[in-house]
Amino acid sequence: MSHIVTLKLQFSDPKCLALACGVLSLPHRQGRHTVELFGASSVEADFSVQLPGWRYPVAIDTRSGQVSFDTYNGQWGDIRQLHALSREYALQVVLQEPTVQDLLFRGWTATRLEQPDGVVQLVLEEG
């Protein structure tokens, strides 16, 4: 049986953000701090992550869901890196859901299938 889920993604769970950064081996910082962006610009965030090839980190306020970053139209960072973080974050949110956790605890397996177009499917199967 297949189910399609559509998500409006908002980075609001620091635990799932940290898990996503761990899976992607991304350096990150948690806790309230100031993130320096281009020039004298800075923003307050409670999570920041340094994406590969990005000049400046991505600042995330998990309370509001606001994400601040500067790629200078792609010259300072490839937006696809942020999309990859978004996909992994969404997967981590689903994997932390109590129903999914219960299935995994009972021996079910979770398999990730990544498509060339960036779509990721999470398949849960009874073990």
N, C-alpha and C positions, 0 to 999 in steps of 0.2 A: 504494500500500500504506500502511496506517495502523498506527501503534503507539501504544498508550496507556501512559504512564509514570506511576506513582504515586510521589511523593517524600515522605519524612519529612524536612522541611527543618530543617537546623541551620546557622546562620550560622558557618561555619568557615573560609572562604576570604577573607582581606582583599582580595585582588586583585579577586575577583568582586563583593565588597561595594562597593569603590571604583568599579568599572565601573557597577554598578547606580545608585549615587548620581550618577554623571556623566550617565547617561541621563535620570534623573529631576531633574537640576539641584538636588541636595540638598547643602547644606554638610555636610562631614564632617571628622573628624579621625582620623588613624591613629597608631599607636604607643602605648605604655603611658602612660596618664594617668588622672587622677581626674575623674569626672563627677559634678557636683553635681545632686542631685535635690531633692525637696521638703524644706523645713526645713534641718536640719543633715545630712540623709542624703546620703551619697556612696558611690560604688562605683568600683572599679578596672576599667578596660576597656582594650582595645587598639584599639578602634574605637568611634566615637560618631557619631551622625547627628542633625541637627536637622530634624525633619519639619515640613511646612507647618502652621502654626496650633498647634503643640505648645509648651507653656510650657517644658518641660524636654526635653533631648535623650534619645535612646535610647542606652543604653550596651551594648556588645556585647563579650563576652570570647570571641574566636574559638577559644581553646584548649579551653574547656569547652562552648562553644555557648550559654552563658547570656546572656539578653537581659534587661536591667533598664530599666524605664520607669515613669512615673506619669502617668496621664491623668485622675486624679480622677473616675473613672466617666464619662469622655468630656467633662468640662468643660474639661480642659486639653489635649485632643488627640483627634482622631478616629482610632480604631483602624483605619479603612479605609486610612489613610496607611501604617500599618505593613504591612498586607496588600499594598498596592501595592509596597512595597519588597521584601517577601518574593517576590512574583511575579517582579519584575525580577531579583532575585538568582538565583532558580531558573533563569531564562532564561540569565543570564550563565554560570552553572555549566555548563549544557548546551552553550552556544556555545564554551566553553573546552575541552570534551572533545576529545582527540586525533582521534577519528574524524570529528567534526564539523569541526574545524579542517582536516583533510585534504580533506574534501569542498569546503569553502569555498575552499581553496587551488587545487583543481582546477577552479574555476569554477562550482560550485553556488551557488545563492542561498538565503538564509534569509529567509522572510517571516513576520512576526508578525501573527496574526489575533486581535484582542481581541473577546470577546463581551460583551454588556451585563451578564451576571452575574459578570464578573470573570475568567472562564476565558480563558487565553491559549494559543493553539496556535502552535507553531513549525513551519512547513512548509519542508522542504528540497527543492529541485527542481534537477534537473540543468540546467545552463545551456547 
